Every structure is written in structure tokens, then in C-alpha cells.
């Protein structure tokens, strides 16, 4: 691979998310990147629980820990996100959302915002938000959203769409998966965010 990339006339930036998913030994993972051509720059991310990043740090790679949103970040992100749907929260609702433990994780926050966008009862929105914001574990939140989607779409449709989504982890592109069968685009968007909730906290390694 490196010889092919090195032969390019153009500079190349290679981004690999959660490379620790490959699950080799720390040494063998590092050895894959031992001879990067000068025209190639690499950005790798590792799950928070992985130690496979350590050989990279020990060999001089730049290392960043992604710590997530502050409350101010969560409010700003929420305003910007909801404005694309011509929606907005009250000051009280913004405070409820920003004080949520999982709001510091951008993927969790975006999934919850998706839920708020699709919720059609404004008068009941505060209680609806509080129901989700009482959940402090990603797994609990994931299950709660899945239960809501199952109630709307049916367990069979949820299972089928999750199966299609799992193919994107095996190398298929999103367009390839969607071409295999009829996909409910709204459900796909909601589940694709929910499917990635386990991949929140990252360590990022740069070879620049």
C-alpha cells in the first residue's frame, strides 16, 4: 500500500477512524506505519480503552485526547444543528440539554437532537427531553432510542436496517448498501447516528 501511495504525484492525507478495531498487537499495529512515504500524512484514531496508541507516542507521533463538548459548546452546537431544521429551544430547554451528562459527547448529542427534531408535541417537549437526559450511560441511551424507533417502525424493520448498517463496517459504502434494498432514509439517518454511539471518546495520532 505504501509504495502505491508514495508513487502518487500528489500529497495524500490518510484518515483511519478507530484503527484499534483491527485488534492486532500494539507492536504489529505500529509496524504497519513504520515506513510512511514523505508525501503521505496520517491521522489515526483509537478507542479510549485501547493502549495500541502507546508505541506511536513513544516514537514521536503527535497525540491528542478528544475530551468532548463543554456546556457552552453543547448549547452552540444544538442551536446550529436545530436551526438547519428551522427549530429552536427555549432557554430552559437549552439548559436541560447542556447539563445532560452525555451532551459532552457530540454523537450522543446529535442523536438526541435528531429525536427532538422528529418529536411533534412541543408542549410535551420538556418532559420528553428530561426522560432522555436522566440517562447517564451510552448503552442506556442507545437502548432507549432503539425502543422508541421500534415502537414507530417495528422491530423487524429496525433489525433489517441495522443489518444493512453493519455492512458499512465490512467495507461496503453507504451507497452500495442502499442500492441492495429499499431503505427508509429517515430511519437510516436516525439509526446510523445511534449505531455509532459506542465510538465517542477517541485518542488521535498524527503523523505529519
C-alpha positions in Angstrom: 0.0 0.0 0.0 2.7 2.5 1.0 4.6 2.0 -2.3 1.4 2.8 -4.3 0.7 5.9 -2.2 4.3 7.0 -2.3 4.2 6.8 -6.2 1.5 9.5 -6.3 2.4 12.9 -7.7 0.0 14.5 -5.1 0.2 14.9 -1.3 -2.1 12.4 0.4 -3.9 12.6 3.8 -4.9 9.2 5.1 -7.6 9.2 7.9 -8.4 5.9 9.7 -11.0 6.1 12.4 -10.8 3.6 15.3 -8.0 1.6 13.9 -7.8 -0.3 17.2 -10.9 -2.1 15.8 -8.5 -4.2 13.9 -7.3 -5.6 17.3 -3.8 -6.7 16.4 -1.0 -6.5 19.0 0.3 -3.0 19.8 3.7 -3.7 18.1 2.3 -5.2 14.9 -0.2 -2.3 14.5 2.7 0.2 14.8 4.8 -1.8 12.3 2.1 -1.2 9.7 3.1 2.5 9.8 6.8 2.2 10.1 7.6 3.3 6.5 5.2 6.1 5.6 6.3 7.9 2.3 7.1 11.6 2.7 4.1 12.6 0.6 1.6 10.8 2.9 0.3 12.3 6.1 -1.7 10.0 8.5 -4.4 10.7 11.1 -5.4 7.7 13.2 -8.0 7.5 16.0 -8.1 4.9 18.8 -10.9 4.0 21.2 -10.5 5.4 24.7 -9.9 1.9 26.1 -7.2 0.9 23.6 -3.5 1.0 24.5 -2.4 0.4 20.9 -1.6 4.1 20.6 1.3 3.9 23.0 4.0 2.8 20.5 3.1 5.7 18.3 3.5 8.2 21.2 6.8 6.6 22.2 8.1 7.1 18.7 7.3 10.7 18.5 3.8 10.9 16.9 1.7 13.8 17.9 -1.1 12.7 20.3 -4.4 14.3 21.2 -7.1 13.2 23.6 -10.5 14.3 22.5 -12.5 15.4 25.6 -15.8 16.4 24.1 -18.1 19.4 24.4 -18.3 21.9 27.3 -21.8 23.1 28.2 -21.2 26.2 26.1 -20.1 24.0 23.2 -23.2 21.8 23.6 -25.5 24.9 23.5 -23.8 26.3 20.5 -23.9 23.0 18.6 -27.5 22.5 19.4 -28.5 25.9 18.2 -26.7 25.5 14.9 -28.0 21.9 14.4 -31.6 22.8 15.1 -31.5 25.9 13.0 -31.0 23.8 9.9 -34.5 22.4 10.6 -35.9 25.9 11.4 -36.3 24.8 15.0 -35.1 26.3 18.3 -35.1 25.5 22.0 -36.2 27.8 24.8 -33.5 29.0 27.3 -34.8 26.4 29.8 -34.6 23.6 27.3 -31.1 24.6 26.3 -30.1 24.4 30.0 -31.7 20.9 30.3 -29.8 19.7 27.3 -26.4 21.3 28.1 -26.5 19.9 31.7 -27.0 16.3 30.4 -24.0 14.2 31.2 -23.8 12.7 27.7 -24.1 16.1 26.0 -20.3 16.4 26.1 -20.2 13.5 23.5 -21.0 15.0 20.1 -22.5 11.8 18.7 -24.9 11.4 21.7 -25.9 15.0 21.4 -26.6 14.8 17.7 -28.7 11.6 18.2 -30.8 13.3 20.9 -31.2 16.4 18.7 -32.5 14.1 15.9 -35.0 12.8 18.4 -36.1 16.3 19.2 -36.5 17.3 15.6 -38.8 14.3 14.9 -40.8 14.8 18.1 -44.0 16.7 17.2 -45.5 17.7 20.5 -44.0 21.0 21.6 -46.0 21.2 24.8 -44.6 17.9 26.0 -41.0 18.5 24.8 -39.6 19.4 28.2 -40.7 16.1 29.8 -39.6 14.2 26.7 -36.1 15.8 26.9 -35.9 15.1 30.7 -36.7 11.4 30.0 -33.6 11.1 27.9 -31.4 13.4 30.0 -31.9 11.2 33.0 -29.8 8.5 31.2 -26.1 8.8 32.1 -24.8 5.7 30.3 -24.4 5.5 26.5 -25.8 1.9 26.5 -28.9 3.0 28.3 -29.4 5.9 25.9 -28.8 3.6 22.9 -31.4 1.2 24.2 -34.0 3.9 24.9 -33.7 5.4 21.4 -34.0 1.9 19.8 -37.1 1.2 21.8 -38.7 4.4 20.6 -37.7 3.6 17.0 -39.0 0.1 17.3 -42.4 1.5 18.5 -42.6 3.7 15.4 -41.2 1.4 12.7 -41.5 -2.1 14.1 -38.7 -4.4 15.4 -38.4 -6.2 12.0 -37.7 -3.0 10.1 -35.2 -1.9 12.8 -33.4 -5.2 12.7 -33.2 -5.1 8.9 -31.8 -1.6 8.8 -29.3 -2.3 11.5 -28.1 -5.4 9.5 -27.7 -3.2 6.4 -25.8 -0.6 8.5 -23.4 -3.4 9.8 -22.3 -3.9 6.2 -20.7 -0.5 6.2 -18.3 -1.8 8.8 -17.3 -4.5 6.5 -16.1 -2.3 3.7 -19.3 -1.5 1.8 -20.1 2.1 1.1 -23.3 3.7 2.2 -24.5 4.0 -1.4 -23.7 0.3 -2.1 -25.7 -0.8 0.8 -28.7 1.4 -0.1 -28.7 0.0 -3.6 -29.2 -3.5 -2.3 -32.7 -3.0 -1.0 -35.3 -0.3 -0.3 -34.1 1.7 2.7 -36.2 4.2 4.7 -33.9 7.2 4.6 -35.2 8.8 7.8 -34.8 5.6 9.7 -31.3 5.1 8.2 -30.2 8.5 9.3 -31.5 8.0 12.8 -30.0 4.6 13.2 -26.7 5.5 11.6 -26.2 8.0 14.4 -27.3 5.6 17.1 -25.2 2.8 15.7 -22.1 4.9 16.3 -22.8 5.8 19.9 -20.2 3.4 21.2 -17.4 5.3 19.3 -17.4 8.5 21.2 -14.2 9.1 23.0 -11.1 9.0 20.9 -7.4 9.3 21.0 -6.0 10.8 17.8 -2.5 10.2 16.5 -0.9 12.4 13.8 2.0 11.6 11.5 2.5 15.0 9.9 
